[in-house]
Amino acid sequence: MGLFERFLTVRVGLGILAGVGLGLAAPGAFQAIVGLEFAQVNWFPRPASKHAALE
């Protein structure tokens, strides 16, 4: 098994933790990214509301 396959799970986990940590530390930056639009296409759709399933 190569180096890529051996540590794939660890790298995915670290990536998830980094994303959650950055989202908690700088939520405004992520809101700005979500607001990006080019040619009336939103490249990063807003996540569904937590309560959308209840409505």
C-alpha positions as CSV (number, residue, x, y, z in Angstrom):
1,M,0.0,0.0,0.0
2,G,1.4,3.4,-1.0
3,L,1.8,6.5,1.0
4,F,-1.3,8.0,-0.6
5,E,-3.6,5.2,0.4
6,R,-2.0,4.6,3.8
7,F,-2.9,8.0,5.2
8,L,-6.0,8.9,3.2
9,T,-8.4,8.5,6.2
10,V,-6.1,10.6,8.4
11,R,-5.9,13.3,5.8
12,V,-9.7,13.3,5.2
13,G,-10.3,13.5,9.0
14,L,-7.8,16.4,9.4
15,G,-9.5,18.2,6.4
16,I,-12.9,17.9,8.0
17,L,-11.6,19.1,11.4
18,A,-9.8,22.0,9.7
19,G,-13.0,23.0,7.9
20,V,-15.1,22.9,11.0
21,G,-12.5,24.8,13.0
22,L,-12.1,27.5,10.4
23,G,-15.9,27.8,10.1
24,L,-16.1,28.4,13.8
25,A,-13.2,30.8,13.9
26,A,-14.1,32.9,10.9
27,P,-17.7,32.4,9.9
28,G,-17.8,35.8,8.1
29,A,-15.2,34.5,5.6
30,F,-17.3,31.5,4.7
31,Q,-20.4,33.6,4.4
32,A,-18.5,35.8,1.9
33,I,-17.4,32.7,-0.1
34,V,-21.0,31.5,-0.2
35,G,-22.1,34.9,-1.5
36,L,-19.8,34.6,-4.6
37,E,-21.7,34.7,-7.8
38,F,-20.5,34.7,-11.5
39,A,-22.8,35.0,-14.4
40,Q,-25.8,34.7,-12.1
41,V,-24.6,31.3,-11.0
42,N,-23.9,30.7,-7.3
43,W,-20.9,28.4,-7.2
44,F,-21.3,27.6,-3.5
45,P,-24.9,27.1,-2.6
46,R,-26.1,28.0,0.9
47,P,-26.7,25.1,3.2
48,A,-30.3,24.2,4.0
49,S,-31.8,25.6,7.1
50,K,-31.6,23.4,10.1
51,H,-35.4,23.7,10.4
52,A,-36.2,23.3,6.7
53,A,-37.2,19.6,7.2
54,L,-39.6,20.6,9.9
55,E,-41.5,23.2,7.8
